[in-house]
Structure formats: C-alpha cells, structure tokens
Amino acid sequence: KGEFSNRLSRFSELICLYKMDTLALIVLYWAIFFVTTFITWVIYIKEPVKIEPWSYFDRYPFICNRCMTTWTLIAIYVMVALLLNNFIFGLFGVLLSGLHGYGLYKLEKERQNGNN
C-alpha cells in the first residue's frame, strides 16, 4: 500500500508540473500577441512615429501597420519557439500571426470601400 501511494504521489506531481508548464506556455503565447499588437497599435495609430523620407525606415514593413504587426509577431513567435525548442508553439504563433494580418487586411479593405 505504501509503494502504490508513493507512485501515485509522484505521478500527480508530474501531472501538476506538466499542467503548470502548459499553462505558462499558453499565457506566454497570448502575452506575446497582445503586447506586440498593443505596441504596434500605439506606434502606428495612437501616436504615429514620424518617419523621415528616404530613411531606412521609409519602406515596407515599417510604413505599414498591417505588415509591421504581422512580421513582428512572426519573428517573435519563431524566436521564442526556437528558444523553447517547441515546434507547436511556433506553428500556432505563425498561424495566429497570419490570421491577424489577414484580419487587418480585411479591415483595411472594408474601410477603403466604405469611404468610396
């Protein structure tokens, strides 16, 4: 009876650690998304940064909110996935980044069609 309870205790500790690790990855996943989206929103919408003509930043993706947000998210998700050695994290990060970029594209297109 004692050996079984010790094994059960070790197993429950392992499951608890696994759940905490998974929970931390989920929190990190969404924290990256919301913080990056917020920062690019502030830079491009709330308080636009003035980019000098003919400077290095006067080209894509720096002059486009949709492009900058999408490529920044992709770069961060890939970098974190490589650091964590977690392919699924990177895959879902790139997928979410692409969907967010597509959503920004559709929103931009709807706004242009509404102004005409």
C-alpha positions, 0 to 999 in steps of 0.5 A: 500500500505504501509503494502504490501511494508513493507512485501515485504521489509522484505521478500527480506531481508530474501531472501538476508540473506538466499542467503548470508548464502548459499553462505558462506556455499558453499565457506566454503565447497570448502575452506575446500577441497582445503586447506586440499588437498593443505596441504596434497599435500605439506606434502606428495609430495612437501616436504615429512615429514620424518617419523621415523620407528616404530613411531606412525606415521609409519602406515596407514593413515599417510604413505599414501597420498591417505588415509591421504587426504581422512580421513582428509577431512572426519573428517573435513567435519563431524566436521564442519557439526556437528558444523553447525548442517547441515546434507547436508553439511556433506553428500556432504563433505563425498561424495566429500571426497570419490570421491577424494580418489577414484580419487587418487586411480585411479591415483595411479593405472594408474601410477603403470601400466604405469611404468610396 
